[in-house]
Amino acid sequence: MIELEQELAIFKQTLVRFIDKEIAPFYQTWEQQGIIPKALYKKMAQEGLLCCDLPQEYGGFGVDIHFNMLVAEEIASAGFMSLAANLIVHSDIAAHYLLNIGSEAQKHKYLAKMATGECIGAICMTEPGAGSDLQGMRTTAKKVADGWSISGSKTFITNGQNAALYIVAAKTNFDVAGAKGITLFLVDGDKPGVERGRNLDKLGQHASDTSELFFDNVIVTEQDVLGKVDQGFLGLMHELPRERLACACTAVGHAEGAMALVLEHIKVREAFGAPLAKIQDIRQKIAEMATQIELHRIMISHYKHLLTAKTLTGEQAAMAKYSCTEMEGKVVDMALQMFGGYGYMSEYPISRFYADARVQRIYGGTSEIMKEIIGHGVIGKL
């Protein structure tokens, strides 16, 4: 444990230097452009910050999951949530779908390129009329002589513009009900019939390319099936705990970043002839924020170890995602309030924290869905 903490401390120094040099000076421009340059992924890879917990045989460093999570947490803490969200989808979701349910041929074809930033990954589940409800999926994959023909549309796809590899969920068995009969496919972005739609205009996380995607008779081979035919739902369920814990980790990091901003502010901003920090109500709010952040930091620290040991349950991941993102929203809101009118001005970073935090309670499974998962799990144990 001590050795891991020492290694993480050294790794964090490299990460913070990279954030200060390669992200902070350019981030506002990326927000205005609505996209992060692909070149940044390659720069991150050169510093060992991309897909770092992949096994060495697939291009990673074979390090503990804590390293991967720390990258997203620190970037979120610095206030760059667009990048944190994109990295989670690439390094913690798409790459690990391939690692855990992909064939050896698929792993060797894509993972090393993902680790170098040459191939950016995306997950395509959400549809215009379905949202989190996989039962309403309308994208289909029909058997043809050369493999499968995929047709349909997806929306709210993170890395939608930058991705070179899309993991696409499509209905393949029309004789079964609900979310059964779904298959995952690996679809290269340059395949005929793949069309990137518009880059969606969002409330926050503007630099994260969130897009519509269209698939018009896209032909893929049997070698492009990820996992087993009709078993895609099981693959999705297997990977959700990691995804949701990653969201929880960025939520804690983001809340810590918001509190750091407000601590600096209340020491210099005066009201009634004294710094805000001298006001009892302000100190009590800081105490509430700090306590909630500390409690959730302990929670995710424990859950990271469980995920490393492959014992983190879906119910626990839902607890982390639900509680941490709700906490994030409250902490960021309280922080903005302490800035007064300035907090509502876009030139103040806390306003971006506020806008960026809101979607955390939606993507990766809404808070309401998380409570359903937790409730079913608890009641099932009675």
C-alpha positions as CSV (number, residue, x, y, z in Angstrom):
1,M,0.0,0.0,0.0
2,I,2.8,2.4,0.9
3,E,4.7,1.6,-2.2
4,L,1.5,2.2,-4.3
5,E,1.0,5.6,-2.7
6,Q,4.6,6.6,-3.4
7,E,4.4,5.6,-7.0
8,L,1.1,7.5,-7.3
9,A,2.7,10.6,-5.8
10,I,5.5,10.6,-8.4
11,F,3.0,9.9,-11.2
12,K,0.8,12.8,-10.0
13,Q,3.7,15.2,-10.3
14,T,4.1,14.3,-14.0
15,L,0.4,14.6,-14.5
16,V,0.1,18.0,-12.9
17,R,3.1,19.3,-14.9
18,F,1.4,18.1,-18.1
19,I,-1.9,19.7,-17.2
20,D,-0.2,23.0,-16.5
21,K,1.8,22.9,-19.7
22,E,-0.3,21.1,-22.3
23,I,-3.9,21.6,-21.2
24,A,-4.5,24.8,-19.1
25,P,-3.1,27.3,-21.7
26,F,-5.3,26.0,-24.5
27,Y,-8.4,24.7,-22.8
28,Q,-10.6,27.7,-23.3
29,T,-9.9,27.7,-27.0
30,W,-10.9,24.0,-27.2
31,E,-14.2,24.9,-25.3
32,Q,-14.9,27.6,-28.0
33,Q,-14.1,25.2,-30.8
34,G,-16.2,22.4,-29.3
35,I,-13.5,19.8,-29.6
36,I,-10.2,18.6,-28.2
37,P,-7.3,18.2,-30.7
38,K,-6.5,14.6,-31.5
39,A,-2.8,15.5,-31.0
40,L,-3.4,15.9,-27.3
41,Y,-4.1,12.2,-27.0
42,K,-0.7,11.4,-28.5
43,K,1.0,13.8,-26.2
44,M,-0.7,12.2,-23.2
45,A,0.4,8.8,-24.5
46,Q,4.0,10.0,-24.7
47,E,3.9,10.9,-21.0
48,G,2.3,7.6,-20.0
49,L,-1.0,9.1,-19.2
50,L,-3.3,7.2,-21.7
51,C,-4.6,3.7,-21.1
52,C,-1.8,3.3,-18.6
53,D,-3.4,0.3,-16.8
54,L,-3.6,-1.9,-19.9
55,P,-1.3,-4.9,-19.9
56,Q,2.2,-4.3,-21.4
57,E,1.5,-6.8,-24.2
58,Y,-1.3,-4.5,-25.5
59,G,0.6,-1.3,-25.3
60,G,-0.1,-0.2,-21.7
61,F,2.2,-0.2,-18.6
62,G,0.4,-2.8,-16.7
63,V,0.0,-0.6,-13.6
64,D,-2.8,-0.5,-11.0
65,I,-6.2,0.9,-11.9
66,H,-5.5,3.8,-9.4
67,F,-3.2,5.3,-12.1
68,N,-5.9,5.5,-14.7
69,M,-8.4,6.9,-12.3
70,L,-6.0,9.5,-11.0
71,V,-5.6,10.9,-14.5
72,A,-9.3,11.6,-14.8
73,E,-9.6,12.9,-11.2
74,E,-6.8,15.4,-11.5
75,I,-8.0,16.7,-14.9
76,A,-11.5,17.1,-13.4
77,S,-10.1,18.8,-10.3
78,A,-8.3,21.3,-12.6
79,G,-11.7,22.1,-14.1
80,F,-11.3,20.4,-17.4
81,M,-14.2,18.1,-17.3
82,S,-14.7,17.9,-21.1
83,L,-11.3,16.1,-21.3
84,A,-12.0,14.0,-18.3
85,A,-15.2,12.7,-19.8
86,N,-13.6,11.9,-23.1
87,L,-10.7,10.1,-21.5
88,I,-13.0,7.9,-19.4
89,V,-14.8,6.8,-22.5
90,H,-11.6,6.1,-24.3
91,S,-9.3,4.7,-21.6
92,D,-11.7,3.3,-19.0
93,I,-14.6,2.1,-21.2
94,A,-13.8,1.4,-24.8
95,A,-10.3,0.0,-24.2
96,H,-11.6,-2.2,-21.4
97,Y,-14.5,-3.6,-23.4
98,L,-11.8,-4.8,-25.9
99,L,-9.5,-6.0,-23.1
100,N,-12.1,-8.0,-21.3
101,I,-14.4,-9.4,-24.0
102,G,-12.4,-9.0,-27.2
103,S,-10.6,-11.7,-29.1
104,E,-6.8,-11.8,-29.1
105,A,-6.9,-10.6,-32.8
106,Q,-9.1,-7.7,-31.8
107,K,-6.9,-6.7,-28.9
108,H,-3.8,-6.7,-30.9
109,K,-5.5,-4.8,-33.7
110,Y,-6.7,-1.9,-31.6
111,L,-5.4,-1.7,-28.1
112,A,-1.8,-0.7,-28.8
113,K,-3.1,2.1,-31.1
114,M,-5.5,3.2,-28.4
115,A,-2.6,3.4,-25.9
116,T,-0.6,5.6,-28.3
117,G,-3.6,7.9,-29.0
118,E,-3.6,6.9,-32.7
119,C,-7.0,5.3,-32.3
120,I,-9.6,7.1,-30.2
121,G,-12.5,4.9,-29.0
122,A,-16.2,5.6,-28.4
123,I,-19.2,3.6,-27.2
124,C,-22.5,3.8,-29.2
125,M,-25.5,2.7,-27.1
126,T,-27.8,5.7,-26.6
127,E,-30.4,6.4,-29.3
128,P,-32.7,9.3,-30.0
129,G,-35.8,7.5,-28.8
130,A,-34.3,5.1,-26.2
131,G,-31.9,6.9,-23.9
132,S,-30.9,4.6,-21.1
133,D,-33.6,2.1,-22.1
134,L,-31.8,-0.6,-24.1
135,Q,-35.2,-2.3,-24.6
136,G,-36.1,0.5,-27.0
137,M,-33.0,0.0,-29.2
138,R,-33.8,0.3,-32.9
139,T,-30.3,0.0,-34.5
140,T,-30.2,-3.3,-36.1
141,A,-27.6,-5.7,-37.4
142,K,-28.9,-8.2,-40.0
143,K,-27.0,-11.3,-41.2
144,V,-25.7,-11.0,-44.8
145,A,-23.3,-13.1,-46.9
146,D,-20.3,-11.0,-45.9
147,G,-21.1,-10.8,-42.2
148,W,-23.5,-8.2,-40.8
149,S,-25.3,-5.1,-42.0
150,I,-25.7,-2.4,-39.4
151,S,-28.4,0.3,-39.8
152,G,-29.6,2.9,-37.4
153,S,-28.7,6.0,-35.4
154,K,-27.1,6.9,-32.1
155,T,-26.9,10.1,-30.2
156,F,-25.0,11.7,-27.2
157,I,-21.9,9.8,-28.3
158,T,-18.8,11.1,-26.5
159,N,-15.8,11.2,-28.8
160,G,-18.2,11.1,-31.6
161,Q,-16.2,13.3,-33.9
162,N,-12.7,12.2,-32.9
163,A,-13.2,8.5,-32.6
164,A,-11.6,6.1,-35.1
165,L,-13.3,3.1,-33.5
166,Y,-16.9,2.8,-32.5
167,I,-18.2,0.0,-30.3
168,V,-21.8,-0.2,-31.6
169,A,-24.7,-2.0,-29.8
170,A,-27.3,-3.3,-32.3
171,K,-30.3,-5.6,-32.1
172,T,-29.5,-9.0,-33.8
173,N,-32.2,-11.3,-32.4
174,F,-35.8,-10.0,-33.0
175,D,-37.5,-13.0,-31.5
176,V,-36.6,-12.1,-27.9
177,A,-38.0,-9.4,-25.7
178,G,-36.3,-6.5,-23.9
179,A,-32.6,-5.9,-23.9
180,K,-31.9,-9.5,-25.0
181,G,-30.7,-10.2,-28.5
182,I,-28.2,-7.3,-28.5
183,T,-24.7,-7.7,-30.1
184,L,-21.7,-5.5,-29.9
185,F,-19.7,-4.7,-33.0
186,L,-16.4,-3.0,-33.7
187,V,-16.9,-0.4,-36.4
188,D,-14.1,1.6,-37.9
189,G,-15.0,5.2,-38.4
190,D,-13.9,5.2,-42.0
191,K,-16.2,2.4,-43.1
192,P,-18.7,3.1,-45.9
193,G,-22.1,4.0,-44.5
194,V,-20.7,5.6,-41.2
195,E,-21.7,9.2,-41.0
196,R,-20.8,11.6,-38.2
197,G,-23.7,13.9,-37.6
198,R,-23.5,17.3,-35.9
199,N,-21.4,18.0,-32.8
200,L,-24.2,18.7,-30.3
201,D,-24.4,22.1,-28.5
202,K,-24.5,21.4,-24.8
203,L,-25.1,23.2,-21.5
204,G,-21.5,22.4,-20.4
205,Q,-18.5,20.3,-21.2
206,H,-18.3,22.2,-24.5
207,A,-14.9,20.8,-25.6
208,S,-16.1,17.2,-25.3
209,D,-17.2,16.2,-28.8
210,T,-20.7,14.8,-28.2
211,S,-22.3,13.7,-31.5
212,E,-25.0,12.1,-33.5
213,L,-24.0,9.1,-35.5
214,F,-25.7,7.4,-38.4
215,F,-25.1,3.8,-39.8
216,D,-26.5,3.1,-43.3
217,N,-26.0,-0.5,-44.3
218,V,-22.5,-0.6,-42.7
219,I,-21.0,-4.0,-43.5
220,V,-18.9,-5.7,-40.8
221,T,-17.4,-9.2,-40.7
222,E,-17.8,-12.0,-38.1
223,Q,-14.3,-10.9,-36.9
224,D,-15.9,-7.5,-35.9
225,V,-18.3,-9.1,-33.4
226,L,-17.2,-8.1,-29.9
227,G,-17.9,-10.9,-27.6
228,K,-20.7,-13.3,-28.5
229,V,-23.7,-12.8,-30.8
230,D,-26.8,-11.9,-28.9
231,Q,-24.8,-11.6,-25.7
232,G,-24.0,-7.9,-25.9
233,F,-26.1,-6.9,-22.9
234,L,-24.0,-9.2,-20.7
235,G,-20.9,-7.4,-21.9
236,L,-22.4,-4.0,-21.2
237,M,-23.4,-5.1,-17.7
238,H,-19.9,-6.5,-17.0
239,E,-18.2,-3.2,-17.8
240,L,-20.7,-0.8,-16.1
241,P,-19.1,-1.0,-12.6
242,R,-15.8,0.4,-13.9
243,E,-17.6,3.1,-15.9
244,R,-19.7,4.2,-13.0
245,L,-16.7,4.2,-10.6
246,A,-14.8,6.4,-13.0
247,C,-17.7,8.9,-13.0
248,A,-17.7,8.8,-9.2
249,C,-13.9,9.5,-9.1
250,T,-14.2,12.5,-11.4
251,A,-17.1,13.8,-9.3
252,V,-14.9,13.8,-6.2
253,G,-12.0,15.4,-8.1
254,H,-14.3,18.0,-9.6
255,A,-15.8,18.8,-6.1
256,E,-12.2,19.2,-4.7
257,G,-11.4,21.6,-7.5
258,A,-14.4,23.7,-6.8
259,M,-13.6,23.9,-3.1
260,A,-10.0,24.9,-3.9
261,L,-11.4,27.8,-6.0
262,V,-13.7,29.0,-3.3
263,L,-11.1,28.7,-0.5
264,E,-8.8,31.0,-2.5
265,H,-11.8,33.4,-3.1
266,I,-13.0,33.7,0.5
267,K,-9.6,34.6,1.8
268,V,-9.3,37.7,-0.4
269,R,-13.0,38.7,-1.0
270,E,-14.3,41.0,1.6
271,A,-17.8,41.7,2.9
272,F,-18.7,44.1,5.7
273,G,-15.1,45.0,6.2
274,A,-13.7,41.5,6.6
275,P,-12.7,38.6,4.4
276,L,-15.5,36.2,3.7
277,A,-13.5,33.5,5.5
278,K,-14.2,35.4,8.8
279,I,-18.0,34.9,8.5
280,Q,-19.3,32.0,10.5
281,D,-21.9,30.9,7.9
282,I,-19.2,30.7,5.3
283,R,-16.9,28.6,7.5
284,Q,-19.8,26.2,8.3
285,K,-20.5,25.7,4.6
286,I,-16.8,25.0,3.9
287,A,-17.0,22.5,6.7
288,E,-20.0,20.8,5.1
289,M,-18.2,20.7,1.7
290,A,-14.9,19.4,3.1
291,T,-16.7,16.7,5.1
292,Q,-18.7,15.4,2.1
293,I,-15.6,15.4,-0.1
294,E,-13.6,13.5,2.5
295,L,-16.4,10.9,3.0
296,H,-16.7,10.3,-0.7
297,R,-12.9,10.2,-1.2
298,I,-12.8,7.3,1.4
299,M,-15.6,5.6,-0.5
300,I,-14.0,5.7,-3.9
301,S,-10.6,4.7,-2.4
302,H,-12.1,1.6,-1.0
303,Y,-14.0,0.8,-4.2
304,K,-10.9,1.2,-6.4
305,H,-9.4,-1.7,-4.4
306,L,-12.5,-3.7,-4.9
307,L,-12.4,-3.1,-8.6
308,T,-8.8,-4.1,-8.7
309,A,-9.7,-7.3,-6.9
310,K,-12.6,-7.8,-9.3
311,T,-15.1,-7.8,-6.4
312,L,-16.8,-4.5,-7.0
313,T,-20.5,-5.2,-7.4
314,G,-22.9,-3.4,-9.7
315,E,-24.9,-2.3,-6.7
316,Q,-21.7,-0.7,-5.1
317,A,-20.8,1.0,-8.3
318,A,-24.3,2.4,-8.5
319,M,-23.9,3.7,-4.9
320,A,-20.7,5.4,-5.8
321,K,-22.0,7.0,-9.0
322,Y,-25.2,8.2,-7.4
323,S,-23.8,9.5,-4.1
324,C,-20.6,11.1,-5.5
325,T,-22.3,12.9,-8.4
326,E,-25.1,14.2,-6.2
327,M,-22.4,15.4,-3.7
328,E,-20.5,17.0,-6.6
329,G,-23.6,19.0,-7.7
330,K,-24.2,20.3,-4.1
331,V,-20.6,21.2,-3.5
332,V,-20.2,23.0,-6.8
333,D,-23.5,24.9,-6.2
334,M,-22.4,26.0,-2.8
335,A,-19.1,27.1,-4.1
336,L,-20.7,29.2,-6.8
337,Q,-23.0,30.8,-4.3
338,M,-20.0,32.0,-2.3
339,F,-18.7,33.9,-5.4
340,G,-21.9,35.9,-5.5
341,G,-22.6,37.6,-8.8
342,Y,-19.1,36.9,-10.0
343,G,-19.9,33.1,-9.9
344,Y,-22.4,33.6,-12.6
345,M,-19.9,35.3,-14.9
346,S,-18.3,33.0,-17.6
347,E,-14.9,34.6,-17.0
348,Y,-14.8,32.9,-13.6
349,P,-13.9,29.2,-13.7
350,I,-16.5,28.3,-11.1
351,S,-19.2,29.0,-13.6
352,R,-17.8,26.3,-15.9
353,F,-17.5,23.9,-12.9
354,Y,-21.3,24.5,-12.4
355,A,-22.3,23.9,-16.0
356,D,-20.0,20.9,-16.4
357,A,-21.1,19.1,-13.2
358,R,-24.8,18.9,-14.1
359,V,-24.6,16.1,-16.7
360,Q,-22.7,13.9,-14.2
361,R,-26.1,12.9,-12.7
362,I,-27.3,11.9,-16.2
363,Y,-24.7,10.0,-18.3
364,G,-23.5,6.6,-17.2
365,G,-27.0,6.0,-15.8
366,T,-29.1,8.7,-14.2
367,S,-29.4,9.1,-10.4
368,E,-32.9,7.7,-10.6
369,I,-31.7,4.6,-12.3
370,M,-28.8,4.2,-9.8
371,K,-31.4,4.3,-7.0
372,E,-33.4,1.6,-8.7
373,I,-30.4,-0.6,-8.9
374,I,-29.4,0.0,-5.3
375,G,-33.0,-0.5,-4.1
376,H,-33.5,-3.8,-6.0
377,G,-30.1,-5.0,-4.6
378,V,-30.9,-4.1,-1.0
379,I,-34.5,-5.5,-1.1
380,G,-33.3,-8.7,-2.8
381,K,-31.1,-9.4,0.2
382,L,-33.9,-9.2,2.8
